[in-house]
Amino acid sequence: MTATSTPCRWFFQAWLVASLAWLVFIAWRTIEGWPAIPLDMGGADPSTDAAYQAAQLQHVARAVGLAVAAPVVAFLMFKLVCRARRG
């Protein structure tokens, strides 16, 4: 094991822990902010149901985008830093 691989290994482990914490945080916020139909609106009519399904799809898509984008960007930056240290 070389001297440059040890800090990169530490950064990788820190990235894994931070990514897991980020995923848990995004999952928690996604569940907390789940779209709801107000009680004074009927949920039986097709247009309300379609709007609710669209809101749910948008909510999930935004959560997945946030959950994946931040760890991927951090990983790419991590790889660039480790590659620069080796070269």
Accessible surface in RSA format (square Angstrom, percent):
REM  Atomic radii and reference values for relative SASA: ProtOr
REM  Chains: A
REM  Algorithm: Lee & Richards
REM  Probe-radius: 1.40
REM  Slices: 20
REM RES _ NUM      All-atoms   Total-Side   Main-Chain    Non-polar    All polar
REM                ABS   REL    ABS   REL    ABS   REL    ABS   REL    ABS   REL
RES MET A   1   164.83  85.4  74.98  49.6  89.86 213.9  71.47  60.8  93.37 123.7
RES THR A   2    90.45  64.3  81.73  82.9   8.72  20.8  82.73 111.1   7.72  11.7
RES ALA A   3    89.77  82.5  66.86 103.2  22.92  52.1  75.97 107.0  13.81  36.6
RES THR A   4    47.62  33.9  47.14  47.8   0.48   1.2  38.54  51.8   9.09  13.7
RES SER A   5    34.35  29.0  31.98  42.7   2.37   5.5  31.56  67.2   2.79   3.9
RES THR A   6    72.40  51.5  71.65  72.6   0.75   1.8  61.76  83.0  10.64  16.1
RES PRO A   7    40.00  29.2  35.28  32.2   4.72  17.2  40.00  33.0   0.00   0.0
RES CYS A   8     7.35   5.6   6.66   7.4   0.68   1.6   6.94  17.6   0.40   0.4
RES ARG A   9   132.07  55.5 125.18  63.8   6.89  16.4  41.33  56.5  90.74  55.0
RES TRP A  10   156.39  62.8 154.38  74.7   2.01   4.7 125.65  67.0  30.73  49.9
RES PHE A  11    84.69  42.4  81.72  50.6   2.96   7.7  81.79  49.6   2.89   8.3
RES PHE A  12    75.15  37.6  75.15  46.5   0.00   0.0  75.15  45.6   0.00   0.0
RES GLN A  13    96.93  54.2  96.05  70.2   0.87   2.1  30.86  65.7  66.06  50.1
RES ALA A  14    41.96  38.6  30.52  47.1  11.44  26.0  38.34  54.0   3.62   9.6
RES TRP A  15    53.16  21.3  47.09  22.8   6.07  14.2  52.61  28.1   0.55   0.9
RES LEU A  16    85.55  47.6  81.12  58.0   4.42  11.1  81.43  57.2   4.12  11.1
RES VAL A  17   107.01  70.4 104.36  94.5   2.65   6.4 106.14  92.2   0.87   2.4
RES ALA A  18    61.08  56.2  50.73  78.3  10.35  23.5  57.17  80.5   3.91  10.4
RES SER A  19    13.67  11.6  11.47  15.3   2.21   5.1  12.00  25.6   1.67   2.3
RES LEU A  20   116.29  64.8 114.62  82.0   1.67   4.2 115.65  81.2   0.64   1.7
RES ALA A  21    59.30  54.5  48.51  74.9  10.79  24.5  55.01  77.5   4.28  11.3
RES TRP A  22    80.64  32.4  77.24  37.4   3.39   8.0  80.14  42.7   0.49   0.8
RES LEU A  23    78.38  43.7  73.86  52.8   4.52  11.4  74.19  52.1   4.19  11.3
RES VAL A  24    94.46  62.2  90.87  82.3   3.59   8.7  93.71  81.4   0.75   2.0
RES PHE A  25    90.75  45.4  87.55  54.2   3.20   8.3  90.75  55.0   0.00   0.0
RES ILE A  26    14.03   8.0  13.87  10.3   0.16   0.4  13.87  10.0   0.16   0.4
RES ALA A  27    50.93  46.8  44.41  68.5   6.52  14.8  50.59  71.2   0.34   0.9
RES TRP A  28   130.44  52.3 125.38  60.7   5.06  11.9 114.23  60.9  16.21  26.3
RES ARG A  29   119.36  50.1 113.92  58.1   5.44  13.0  21.16  28.9  98.21  59.5
RES THR A  30    22.16  15.8  19.21  19.5   2.95   7.0  18.24  24.5   3.92   5.9
RES ILE A  31   131.85  75.0 121.57  90.6  10.29  24.8 122.39  88.1   9.46  25.7
RES GLU A  32   110.89  63.7  75.29  57.0  35.60  84.8  10.43  20.2 100.46  82.0
RES GLY A  33    43.09  53.1   0.00   N/A  43.09  53.1  30.07  82.5  13.02  29.2
RES TRP A  34   104.23  41.8  87.64  42.4  16.59  39.0  79.93  42.6  24.30  39.4
RES PRO A  35    29.87  21.8  17.19  15.7  12.68  46.1  27.77  22.9   2.10  13.0
RES ALA A  36    85.78  78.9  57.02  88.0  28.76  65.4  59.56  83.9  26.22  69.5
RES ILE A  37    54.90  31.2  35.68  26.6  19.21  46.3  36.57  26.3  18.33  49.7
RES PRO A  38    75.27  54.9  61.46  56.0  13.81  50.2  73.95  61.1   1.32   8.2
RES LEU A  39   187.43 104.4 154.80 110.7  32.63  82.0 157.51 110.6  29.92  80.5
RES ASP A  40   133.91  93.8  91.27  90.8  42.63 100.8  51.90 122.2  82.00  81.8
RES MET A  41    96.96  50.2  82.59  54.7  14.37  34.2  70.03  59.5  26.93  35.7
RES GLY A  42    55.23  68.1   0.00   N/A  55.23  68.1  39.48 108.3  15.75  35.3
RES GLY A  43    42.47  52.4   0.00   N/A  42.47  52.4  16.70  45.8  25.78  57.7
RES ALA A  44   103.69  95.3  68.70 106.0  34.99  79.6  78.83 111.0  24.86  65.8
RES ASP A  45    64.82  45.4  59.78  59.5   5.04  11.9  38.74  91.2  26.08  26.0
RES PRO A  46   111.24  81.1 101.70  92.7   9.54  34.7 108.07  89.2   3.17  19.7
RES SER A  47    80.87  68.3  67.65  90.3  13.22  30.4  54.92 117.0  25.95  36.4
RES THR A  48    17.34  12.3  12.52  12.7   4.82  11.5   8.77  11.8   8.57  13.0
RES ASP A  49    60.12  42.1  59.72  59.4   0.40   1.0   9.57  22.5  50.56  50.4
RES ALA A  50    60.10  55.3  50.51  77.9   9.59  21.8  54.79  77.2   5.31  14.1
RES ALA A  51    63.94  58.8  50.73  78.3  13.22  30.1  58.68  82.6   5.27  14.0
RES TYR A  52    53.99  25.2  48.98  27.9   5.00  13.0  35.12  26.4  18.87  23.3
RES GLN A  53   103.33  57.8  98.41  71.9   4.92  11.7  27.17  57.8  76.17  57.8
RES ALA A  54    61.10  56.2  50.36  77.7  10.74  24.4  56.37  79.4   4.73  12.5
RES ALA A  55    38.82  35.7  31.82  49.1   7.00  15.9  35.81  50.4   3.01   8.0
RES GLN A  56    44.27  24.8  44.09  32.2   0.18   0.4   8.62  18.3  35.65  27.0
RES LEU A  57   128.30  71.5 124.21  88.9   4.09  10.3 127.89  89.8   0.41   1.1
RES GLN A  58   108.47  60.7 102.71  75.1   5.76  13.7  32.08  68.3  76.39  57.9
RES HIS A  59    29.88  16.3  27.89  19.4   1.99   5.1  20.68  21.3   9.20  10.7
RES VAL A  60    60.28  39.7  60.07  54.4   0.21   0.5  60.28  52.4   0.00   0.0
RES ALA A  61    61.11  56.2  45.10  69.6  16.01  36.4  52.61  74.1   8.50  22.5
RES ARG A  62   134.64  56.5 123.05  62.7  11.60  27.6  61.20  83.6  73.44  44.5
RES ALA A  63    14.29  13.1  10.89  16.8   3.40   7.7  13.95  19.6   0.35   0.9
RES VAL A  64    83.78  55.1  82.22  74.4   1.57   3.8  83.75  72.8   0.03   0.1
RES GLY A  65    36.55  45.1   0.00   N/A  36.55  45.1  35.77  98.2   0.77   1.7
RES LEU A  66    90.26  50.3  88.43  63.3   1.84   4.6  89.03  62.5   1.23   3.3
RES ALA A  67    14.02  12.9  13.36  20.6   0.66   1.5  13.36  18.8   0.66   1.8
RES VAL A  68    83.11  54.7  79.79  72.2   3.32   8.0  83.03  72.1   0.08   0.2
RES ALA A  69    53.43  49.1  46.15  71.2   7.28  16.6  53.26  75.0   0.17   0.5
RES ALA A  70    45.16  41.5  32.38  50.0  12.78  29.1  41.19  58.0   3.97  10.5
RES PRO A  71    16.63  12.1  12.75  11.6   3.88  14.1  16.38  13.5   0.25   1.5
RES VAL A  72    73.77  48.5  72.48  65.6   1.29   3.1  73.75  64.1   0.02   0.0
RES VAL A  73    83.64  55.0  83.17  75.3   0.47   1.1  83.61  72.6   0.03   0.1
RES ALA A  74    43.56  40.1  36.07  55.7   7.50  17.1  40.08  56.4   3.49   9.2
RES PHE A  75    57.76  28.9  57.76  35.8   0.00   0.0  57.76  35.0   0.00   0.0
RES LEU A  76   101.76  56.7 100.86  72.2   0.90   2.3 100.87  70.8   0.89   2.4
RES MET A  77   117.77  61.0 116.51  77.1   1.26   3.0  98.49  83.7  19.28  25.5
RES PHE A  78    27.05  13.5  20.00  12.4   7.06  18.4  26.33  16.0   0.72   2.1
RES LYS A  79    83.70  40.8  83.12  51.0   0.58   1.4  35.75  32.2  47.95  51.1
RES LEU A  80   119.22  66.4 114.98  82.3   4.24  10.7 115.67  81.2   3.55   9.6
RES VAL A  81    78.33  51.5  74.87  67.8   3.45   8.3  78.21  68.0   0.11   0.3
RES CYS A  82     4.29   3.2   4.29   4.8   0.00   0.0   4.09  10.4   0.20   0.2
RES ARG A  83   162.91  68.4 158.22  80.7   4.69  11.2  57.43  78.5 105.48  63.9
RES ALA A  84    79.15  72.8  49.11  75.8  30.05  68.4  61.49  86.6  17.67  46.8
RES ARG A  85   113.75  47.8  87.87  44.8  25.88  61.6  32.70  44.7  81.05  49.1
RES ARG A  86   153.44  64.4 121.25  61.8  32.19  76.6  45.42  62.1 108.02  65.5
RES GLY A  87   100.78 124.3   0.00   N/A 100.78 124.3  58.61 160.8  42.17  94.5
END  Absolute sums over single chains surface
CHAIN  1 A     6687.5       5642.5       1044.9       4945.5       1742.0
END  Absolute sums over all chains
TOTAL          6687.5       5642.5       1044.9       4945.5       1742.0
